[in-house]
Amino acid sequence: MKDNNLEEMTVGGGCFWCVEAVIKEVKGVEKIISGYTGGTAPGKPTYKEVCSGLTGHAEVIQITFDSSIISYEDLLVIFMTSHDPTTLNRQGADVGTQYRSAIYYHNEAQKELAKKALEKVTPYYDEPIVTELTKLGVFYEAEDYHQDYYANNPENGYCNAVITPKLTKLRKLYGDRLK
């Protein structure tokens, strides 16, 4: 692998623990950092502040991936089909603006590819897609205990109830693209 094939993308689809656990399984994904972006409050927000909904930040993951193994657009399609992009500010029981479905593009090329990916997945859903498509602003890394949460907390009830079924669905849909 050459470093010049490494790219970054930033997405949010509800709780960052869920999105991280799913995307981590995809071939070509090198690194994932859970964090926050999209808010207006000054300074680095804490998890508690973000959960209050007052900072405007979304829970997101920043992904470093090898584009010679998986394309940005294909990774977006996997992301978009691993959560419900039709519910505004909600994923399951997680409710609030911090749980919004969002794609934060890093450059104009990503913006155009994201538009194509959104068009590609639209037929999969009966309801309109409400995923936010916004230029990435400041990204703040979440607290250490949020990083690699599912792997570090496999017995957590939330993980078993929410993440494990997502991984089962992922394996059925994209088995050949997984590690």
Secondary structure, DSSP 8 states (H G I E B T S, - for coil): --GGGEEEEEEEESSHHHHHHHHTTBTTEEEEEEEEES--SSS---HHHHHHT-S--EEEEEEEEETTTS-HHHHHHHHHTSS-TTSTTEETTEESGGG-EEEEESSHHHHHHHHHHHHHHGGG-SS----EEEE----EE--GGGTTHHHH-TT-HHIIIIIHHHHHHHHHHHGGGB-
